[in-house]
Amino acid sequence: MERRESYGDHWKRTVDIYFFGNGKAEGVAEMKKLLGGKGANLAKMTNIGLPVPPGMNSLHAPGCSRIKKFF
């Protein structure tokens, strides 16, 4: 089941992993409580066009266990 939460003018799915980089970010700065300070700032820098290396922000244990499957 997909949940949606409002962050200012943005509606985002609540997922375990948010990706950013290459000029696009799944999160926004207003999602600081969800993404944490580093994740929100990386999303903000990506969204305003600063060069940010591609990466991901995992929110909690389910996200971490999904990441481990790739390594």
Secondary structure as GFF3:
##gff-version 3
##sequence-region A 1 71
A	DSSP	beta_strand	4	7	.	.	.	ID=ss1
A	DSSP	beta_strand	10	13	.	.	.	ID=ss2
A	DSSP	beta_strand	17	21	.	.	.	ID=ss3
A	DSSP	beta_strand	24	25	.	.	.	ID=ss4
A	DSSP	three_ten_helix	29	31	.	.	.	ID=ss5
A	DSSP	alpha_helix	32	47	.	.	.	ID=ss6
A	DSSP	beta_strand	55	58	.	.	.	ID=ss7
A	DSSP	alpha_helix	61	68	.	.	.	ID=ss8
###
